[in-house]
Amino acid sequence: MIVMPFGKVTLILIATALIAVTASDTSSQQIHKIEGETLDKDSKVIASVLVRIYRGATKINEVRTDGMGSYSISFDRGSPITTVRYDHSDWNPATINDVSGSRDHRINKVLHRIGSELPLGEADALFSTLSNLYYIDEANNIPRQEIQRKYRSAIEEVRVPKGAWFPLSAKVNSTVELYGAEPRAAREWRVMAPDSMKMMQETQQKLHKAMKMMQEKKMKMSPELEKKLMRTLDDLSKELDVLLKATF
């Protein structure tokens, strides 16, 4: 049996192999981060916001923003970060969805104070966020009462411009089912809507009656009567427009 000498060449080959393996391991365990700031609509910083990141319902990491509203949160390279979650007791919850799990990111997230009036798009996003967070927390075995209690104030204080509740009604209903809470303004709208609908129907009937009368008597009416009917039609049209805006 011949034993080969354990020389420099052999050592170099072993060292090269070890370096390659180490480099491969380092690459597979590469760390990425999401950093940024939490701000209000006037670009003022918001401190002490809890920022959490998830893959599916699994929490990967969490941090709080510092006194300057800044945060930096790390994660292992891999599948997408499905939810970046922002929570603060004075601000509506917010999320960013589907962030690449193989890149660094900078996200400067704007939050809306609880009770502030939200544009239709922001209100729609809030109700979607609330549904998403409910299912994440439920999957993490957080008791339902605790989930509901956490966001009750944010839900009850939602305010939107007149006319926005109707397009939001489906998402509001879903939120009520999940959280057992409803925006106070939406509840008031539900109470007023049937009365507004009744008034709208009565106004439409008056409008149709006036138009029919005008058509039937067109050849017989005096200029004064015609002007009076036209004013009536104009007034009824304006009244109908007001009711439509108030209801929907």
Secondary structure, DSSP 8 states (H G I E B T S, - for coil): -------HHHHHHHHHHHHHHHHHHHHHT-EEEEEEEEE-TTS-B--S-EEEEEETTEEEEEEE--TTSEEEEEEESSS-EEEEEEEETTEEEEEEEEE-TTS-EE--EE--BTTSB--HHHHHHHHHHHHHHHHHHHHTT--HHHHHHHHHHHHHT-B--TT-HHHHHHHHHHHHHHHS---HHHHHHHHHHHHHHHHHHHHHHHHHHHHHHHHHTTTT--HHHHHHHHHHHHHHHHHHHHHHHHH-
